[in-house]
Amino acid sequence: MRKMRCEICFDEFLCLAPFPCWCSTVHISDEKRTSLKSLAEDCVCPSCLRG
């Protein structure tokens, strides 16, 4: 488990990797995935991933 800071909104959140993390259950479009990759190099918070 890692304490992370979202590169988009700067909120803190927990990343559970390498265990099954909350983000593995979020389904996002290829377009959204590409957009997020252009904004962040690492994990993003639940709000930014879903929003």
N, C-alpha and C positions, 0 to 999 in steps of 0.2 A: 504494500500500500504506500502511495506517495501523496504528500500534500502538494497540490499544484496551484498555480495561478493562471487563469485563463488569459491567453494572449490577445483575446478580442475585447473582453469587458473588464479584465483584471480581477474578477471575483476569485476567491479561493474555493477549491473543491478537492475531493479525494479521488485519486485514480487507484483502482484495485488491481491493475495489471501486475504480474502476469496471470493472476487468477481471472476467472470470468468477471469482467467489469460491467458496470451499468451500461456503458457505451456500446457493448456488443449486442444489446437488445434493441438499440435505436436504429430504425431503418430510415435512411436518407437517400435522396435521389443522387444520381451521378453528377448532376448539375450542382447540387448543394455541396457535395463532397469536393468537387473541383474548386468551388468558391471558397470553402473553408481552408483548403490547402494553400490557396493564395494569400490567406490572411494569417495563418498560424502554422508553425513548424512542428508543434507538439499537441498534446491533448487540449481540448476546449471544454468549458463547463457544460453541464446539462442544458442550461437555458440557451446558450449559443448554438449547441449542437441541434437542439430541437427547433429553435427559432429561425 
